[in-house]
Amino acid sequence: MTRRAFVYTETQANIPFRQVRWNEVNEGIAEQPGFIDKTWLSGRQTNSVGGLYSFGSIDAALSFCTDFFPALARDLGVAHSTRVFDGVATAEASADMNAPQFGGTVEEEPGAFVYTEVQVSRSFEDAPWRERNPDLRRQEGLISKLWLSGHNTRTLGGLDAFDSVESALDFAINVFPKTAAAMNAAFYTRVFDARVTEAASRGLNSPYYL
């Protein structure tokens, strides 16, 4: 199934991932219409719980965000955040950055993920990804980047896989803020520990693991 949409979720919870009953949650997620895969995300220091999902259509992604996931968060008694992204719009840019969702080869399993989103509204056709990608390839520790373009909002962002938490933190704290400043835009970053969620992500066919 072709990846035509991505969903980002994060719950306002503080739960060490070893306490998450991910086997049970995985069963429910796997049954959702249009679902392809999920990479679990566990917040560095915050222990927030979320994920990056692939879906076969925008409609399936929206249904997940308006029906299944709110019910799951309600059962946990926590507020949450969801975002839907157009996978078709960013396919070429992501493939150019070795994103495994678009044919990239996973030669090294990630140690951390960085989620970014910039508060702009810009058609991805006009985004300077061709100029940006060569600079990103030189970023220390970066393994791959999945570009993200907000459905309806057209925000710009991505899920970046890094070799270590240290490399991810350096990018999120020291590098990415300069990019957002050059755009004169507010931004959102999160760092996630990829090692603690590996088994759960493998259980839902995450493309980031060998």
Secondary structure by P-SEA (a helix, b strand, c coil): ccccbbbbbbccccccccccaaaaaaaaaaacccccbbbbbbccccccccbbbbbccaaaaaaaaaccaaaaaaaacccbbbbbbbccccaaaaaaaccccccccccccccbbbbbbccccccccccaaaaaaaaaaacccccbbbbbbbcccccccbbbbcccaaaaaaaacccaaaaaaaacccbbbbbbbcccaaaaaaaacccccc
